[in-house]
Amino acid sequence: MVIHNRILACLALLASAAGGAAQQPASEHQEHPVRRFLGDIWTDQKAIWSSPFRMNKHQFTRIALPLAAGTAALIASDRDATQLFPNTPD
């Protein structure tokens, strides 16, 4: 019976230690989720908008150059393309 009580006491001690390790200390300051969300958006947008300035030569010739050429072709053919579609009263 004494061994059984000791085993139960050890298991209770281990369970309380494991539960305490899973909880964060109350003194530790956590950032508000909305503030963290806005900070993440800012970081993501900064990375997206500054990415053209961080391209290497291979990325420039494979991505940026064809994208710029396609955009220029669409802009140049815009006036002709509008003549092909009927004018609808929206």
Buried (B, 14 or more C-beta within 10 A) or exposed (E): EEEEEEEEEEEEEEEEEEEEEEEEEEEEEEEEEEEEEEEEEEEEEEEEEEEEEEEEEEEEEEEEEEEEEEEEEEEEEEEEEEEEEEEEEE
